[in-house]
Amino acid sequence: MSRPPATTRWPIDDVLARTDLAALLDEFAQPDQRARRWHCPLNDHDDNHASVTMHRDQRGHERWRCWSGDQRHRGDAVDLVQAVRGNTRAEAIEELATRAGLQPGRELPPIAPRKPTAPPAVVLDERVVAYANFCARLLWSPLGAPVREWLHNRGLGDDVLRANHVGADPGRDRLRRSRGIPYGAGAGATFPALDVNGQICYVQTRALEPRPGYGKYDNPSAALAPNPRLTWAVPPGPARPGQLLICEGIPDALIAAQAGYRSVGLLGTNALDPTVAARIANVATRDNLDVTIITDNDDNGVGKHLGQQLAERLGDEGLAVTTLEPPEGHDLSTWARATRAWARQLGHDRPAEQLTRGDLGATGLA
């Protein structure tokens, strides 16, 4: 098989199939060898915690994303070369084609074997749990008052905050921390992720006032804590029988738990690793639970797509799944704050009394 003339554009699938994204990130970015992550390759982003990860999309292409920077810091190998070199897409494709040994009029070279991209097993570092527990105590101190008020204004009551070890990080100026713990540029609310037994297995810190150009959430280094992809929220009282709600993120899962539902939150839009559906299905089957996915109804359609993917995978696990979509522009947190009647669509007359904060407006916690 010969290549087309030099004037023909390189097929992007050929170029990407012969590009080792992990090797490219090793060259363009500072790797964290312990966790198979990288610091952001963009010069304008001081990435303290090696926030770049890799995954494969549905077409089998390797993709990268920086989780603590601008939302544009993501893409495939072509996007990476463009971001680092500052050149055009055509120039980036040409560079990758040259690196891969693609030459007009010559046989396609074989696809080289890839380095393993799956991170090695990481044991949860006790410092992450200690940080989450210390911040949980700070929430009820005078130092935690601004965070406590911020959480209350978003519809979360004291009982659900205590049951789920939610805390307050006053910022690095007031709370010293070791390397790899959320940076804490300013005050933030800490949301521990809990395993199915209610034990802390991860933590996310949500900045009250996010820095321009940075995401709202700050996570611990992957070298200290692997992202569990799921968090099981604890209802502060007896749970409604027979129901499991699946939400996006910890705050939405807490809103569902506060209303008395057993709930699980997906940690990030890239949360659907191969084990997620199986882990949810195991609990739902064991406890005979009806499963409802409450998607984010965002403008870009990411939430709806995520819900569809998860519903299909749960269906493959033998579960019948209902999908519930909030009004346009809402997630569960903002929907619950805008109306007392959101749970009627789940077949209940109304959510639990402690959720009735409909006069708080409709801005989001996402």
Secondary structure, DSSP 8 states (H G I E B T S, - for coil): -----TTS---HHHHHHT--HHHHHHHHS-EETTTTEE----TT---TT--EEEEE-TTS-EEEEESSS-TTSEE-HHHHHHHHH---HHHHHHHHHHHTT--TTS-----------S-------HHHHHHHHHHHHHTTSGGGHHHHHHHHHTT--HHHHHHTT-EEE--TTTS---TTS---SS-EEEEEEE-TTS-EEEEEEEESS--TTS-SEE---TTT----SEEEE--SS---TTEEEEEESHHHHHHHHHTT-EEEEE-STT---TTHHHHHHHHHHHTT-EEEEE----TTSHHHHHHHHHHHHHHHTT--EEEE--STT--HHHHHHH-S-GGGGGT-SS--GGG--GGG-S----
